[in-house]
Amino acid sequence: MKGFALSVGRPGAPLHAAAHSHHPWPDVTREAQELAWRDAARLLDRKWDHIFAAVIPAAQSHVARQLALPDASTIAFGPNTHGFVLRILSCLPAGRPARILTTDSEFMSFSRQIARLEEEKLVSVTRVATQPFDTFEERFKEKAAAGGHDLVFFSQVFFNSGYAVQNLAAIVRAVPDADTFVVIDGYHGFMALPTDLSAIASRSFYLAGGYKYAMAGEGACFLHCPPGYGMRPLDTGWYAGFGALGKHSDGVAYAPDGSRFLGATFDVSALYRFNAVQDWLAGESMDVPSMLTRIRELEILFLQELGRAGASIDSSMLVVTDEKMRGRFLTFGTARAAEITDTLAARNVIVDHRGDRLRVGCGIYHGEDSVIELARSFAR
């Protein structure tokens, strides 16, 4: 529990196995939260000078380093991913329904919004089934290669299964139309799987945040904005004009970097937390590959212990059996997913579910003892 004494390490804390959903905050985030308050109290109106000169550039550098992006200035921050989805949609051609290629397994921040627009016939949507997983990438690439889309949107790791796309670049490169927006929802990939976007940084958007594996809590979402795409979003907040202040323009001015996708005033304490966690991880020599190796070890132990304990779920129920094709959580297919989640919650054990998919996620805050206890909780 090192580093998490204030959350899952405290007496009476739940046995938490939903690191993929609501990640516990490391202890370093408390001081970061207090620092955000102290800066606001000390600097007053000049707080934003400090935030734009120091806090945001530090956060941009952390994101760029984790994703191997060549230019940190392509990163825009916001309180949630839905706001970025709206701004991206506002860049699509007007006067006809936007043509969207996506999957049947996108998270609600995107899937709910386009379903509502679809009801009004404002978009035309083609959805590719993620299952069977072993043919998904080829099937999706084939649809993308056919062209004729205004937006191609897909997840790096799918929230309702844990299936991880193996070759992001191949899908991006399959899109033939240079004007097509390509967006990767990386929320379940960022800080969970090693991710190198250097080869596609100039062609694709990447959308993610700090609520899950980045351990920063809500409010630290970001969008990597490739140069030349969406230079003047219709959905725009006044922060998007900061980089263009003092520049002559015949219309609404935008900066050419990622700030063109900014919204308006938001609580930046999440970025203080994000920076603190990134610095803490670096100080502890914990990078994404080493954390993933640790999680895989815990997953193997958990699955073995399920069998030993005679639990009602086991590895035969995994939706994605090959760990090389999986994100950082286990998904079990069971009609009892909701019942199991509720029963465990009553016993102070936290997992979650999406429909008939039971999700269990180990974190770096787990030790072998806690994972064994988790498996025995399922047996009980």
N, C-alpha and C positions, 0 to 999 in steps of 0.2 A: 504493500500500500504506500510505499515511499512516494512523497509528493502529493498525496491525496488525503492527508489526515483530516482536513476540514470538511470533506464530502463523504466518500465511501469508507474512509478510515475511522470515522468517529464512532463512539459507542452507540449501538442501536441503529446504525445505518443499514439500509437494505442491502441484500446481496444483489448487486446491480449487474445485469448482463444485457444491457441495451446500449452499449457504447456506440453502436451504429445509428442510434436515434437521438437520444438526449445524453450526450457524453458528460460525465462528471467533470467539474472544473478543478484543475490542479490548484494547489495552495498558492502558487505565485499569482494567480488572478486576483486574489484579495487585495494585495498591495497595488496591483495595477488599477483596480477599480478605485481604490482610495486616491491614487495618483491622478486619475482623471478628475476626481472631485477637487483635489488640491489645485490642480492647474486651472480649473474653471473659477475657483474662488480667488486665486492669486492673480490671474491674468485678466479676468473679466472680459471686456470686449476684444481684447487682444488674444484671447484663447485661440481663435481661428487662425491667426497668423502662425502660432506655434504648431497647430494641428496640420496645416497645409505645408509647413516648412520642415517638420520633423516626424510627426506621428504617421501621417499618410505615406510619405516616402519610405519610411522604415517598413511599413506593412507591405508596400508595393515590392520592395526588395526581397522580402521574405517569400512572397508568392512567386515572384519571378525565379528565385533560386529553386524553389520546390518543383517548378514546372519547366525549368530550363528555357525560360523565355528570354529572347535576346534584348528586350527593352522593357524595363519595369514601368515606364510611363503609359503603357497600353492598358494598365489595370485601373478600373474604376470600382469604387466601393459603394455599398448601399446597405440598407437595413434588411432586405430580403431579396430572394431571387425573382419573385413575381414582378417586382418593379422593373427589373432588367428585361424580363420576358415581354412586358408591355412596350418598353422602348424599342426592342428589336422588332416586334410586330408593327410598330408605328413606322418603321423604315421600309416596309414592303410596299410594292406598287399599289397605287390607289385606282379606283374606277372599275375594278373587277374583283371577284373573290381571289384572295391570295392562295396559291397552290402550295400545300405543305406536305412533305413526306416525313413520317415519324414512325413510332412503334406503338404497340398496344400496351406498353408497360412503362410509360413515362409518369413521373411524379405529378401530383395534383397541381402544383404551381404552374405547370404547362398544360397538362391534359384537361383539367377543368376549364381553363380559359379558352382553349381552342374548341372544346366541345360546345361552349356557350356561343362562341362566334359562329360555329358551324350551324347551330340552330337558326341563326339569323341569315344564313347563307352568305356570310362575309368571308368565309374561308372554305376551301375545298381540300379535304384531308385524306391522304392515303396512309393507312396504318399497316405496318408489317409485323406479323406475329413474332415474338422473340423465341418461342418454342416451335420446333425443336432447336435447342441451342447450338448443336453441332453444325447446323446449316444456316444459322441466322446471318452471320456476316456476309456470306455469299449471296443470300437472298436479298439482304438490304442493299448491298453494293449493286446488284443487278437493277433494282428499282432506282437507285440513285443515278446509275449510269445512263438510264433511259432519258434523263434530263426533263426539262419543262417544269422545274420546281422553283418557287421563290424562296423557300426555306426548307432546309433539311435539318431535322432536330432529333438527336438520339442521346441516350445515356452512355456514359463510360461503364458504370456498374448499375444494374437495374435494381430498384429499391424493393421489388416484390419477389425477387429470387436470389439476388446476389451474383447473378451471372455477369462476368466482366468481359467486355469487348477486348479482344486480343490485339487487334491492329487498327487503332484509331486512324492512322495516316492513310491506310488503304481505302477506308471508307471516304475520307475527305477527298482523296485524289480521284475517287471514282466519279465525283460530281463534275459533269462536263461544262456547265455554264459558269463562266467567271463571275457573273452577277448574282448567282444564287448564294444566299446566306447559309452558312453551315455552322450549327451550334451544337457543342458537346456539353451535356449536363454532367458535370464532374463531381457533383456533391458527394457521391459515395465512392469517388476515386481519389479526391484530393486528400493527401496525407494518409491515405489507406494503402494505395498501391504506388510503386515508383512510376512516375509519369513524366515523360519527356516530350514536350510540345514543340521543340525547336524546329522540327522539319515542317510543321504545319502552322506555325505561329502567324504567318502572313496570310493565311487562308481561312482559319476557323476561329469562331468565338469559343470561349471556354467559361462555363458558369459554375460557381461553387460557393462554399462558405465555410465558416468556422464552427458551426453548431455541433458537428459530429467529430471526426477524427482529428481536426485541428484544435479541439478542446477549448475553444474560446467563448462558447456560449452563443446566444442569438445576437443578431445585429451586425455580424462581420462577414457579409456576403460580398462577392466580387465578380467582375466580368472582365475577361481579357478580350480586348477589342482590336481585331486585326486592322492594320492601316488600310484606308480606302473604302471600308465597308460601313455604311450607316453614318455618313459624315454629318447629317443634320436630322436626328430623330424628331418626329412630330411630337412625341411625348417627351417633354423636356422640362427640367427644373432649373431654378436660377443658379444652382451650383455649376451647371454645365457651361455657364458663361464666364466663369472666373478666368479661365485661360485665355479668353478673348477680350478681356477688359482693356480699354484703351486702343483697340484696333478698329479702324474704320470698316464699316460694313453697311451695305445697302439694306440688309435685312437682319434677322436674328443671327447673331454671331456665335460660332462654336470654335473651340480649340481643336486642333487636329489629333491630339492624343486621346487616351481613354477617357479623359474628363468630359468628353462630348456626351457620354452616356450617364453622367451623374444626374441625380434627382435634386432634392431640396434638403433642407436642414434635417439632420438625423443625429441620434445619440452616438457619439464616437467612442464611448467607453469600451465598446466591444473591440475596437482596434487597439486600445491600450492592452486589453487582455490578450488579444491575438499576438501582439508583439512580445508580451511577457512570456507566453507559452513557447513561442519560437525561440526566444533567447534561452529559456530554461532547457529546452530539448537540445539545443546546440551545446550548452554547457555540460549536459549529461552525456554527450556523444550519442544521442539517440536520433537516428535518421529514419526515413521511411522504410528502407530495406531491413534494418535491424529490428524495428518495431514489428514489421510484418513477420519476420522469422519467429519472433517471440509469440505472436498471436497464433501462428500455425502450430507451434509446439503445444500451446494450451488447447487449441481445437482438437488435436489428436488425443490428448489426454482426456478431454471432456467426452469425446465420442467413445473412447475405450471404456471409460467409467460408466457411461450409460448402459453399455452391454453388461458390465459386471454387476451393476445395481438392479438390472431387470426393469429398466424404465419403460414407459409406454411409448416412447419415441426412441428411434435408433438410427444408425447411419443409413439403413436401407430406405429411409423416408426423406433423405436429403434431396432437395430439388436440383442442386448442382453438386455432383459427387466429386468431381475433379477439382482439387484445391487450386490448381493452376488456372482454372477458368472461373474462379470465385473471388469476390471482393472480401471484405473483412468481417463477414458475419455468416452464420449458418442458417439456412432456411429449410424447414421441415414441412412437407405437405401433410396435413392432417385436418380432418373435419372437426377435431376437438381443439383447434388452435385458440379460439376465444375462451373456451372453458379452462384450458390449461393456463392461459395467461391470467385469468381472473383468480383461479385457485392459488397459483403461486403468489400473486399480488397480496392475497389475504394472509400469506405466510411471510410477507416482507421480502419476497424474491421478485425482481423485476426483469421480465422479458417482454416482447410485444408480438403483435401479429398484424398481418394485412390479409383480411379474408380468411381463407383456409391455409395461409402460410404463416407458420410459427417462426419467429426470428430470434436468434440467440447470438449475441456478439460479445466476444471477450475483449478486454482492454488491457493496456499496459499496467493498470492498477491491480490486475488480478495476479494472485500467486497460485501455485499448484493446489494448495489446500482449499482455496475458495472455489476453484473450478471443480474439484472433487465434490465439495459440498453442494455445488450447483447441480451436478449430475444426480446426486442422491436426493435432492429436492424433487427432481422429476420423478424419481422412483417412488417417493412417498406420496 
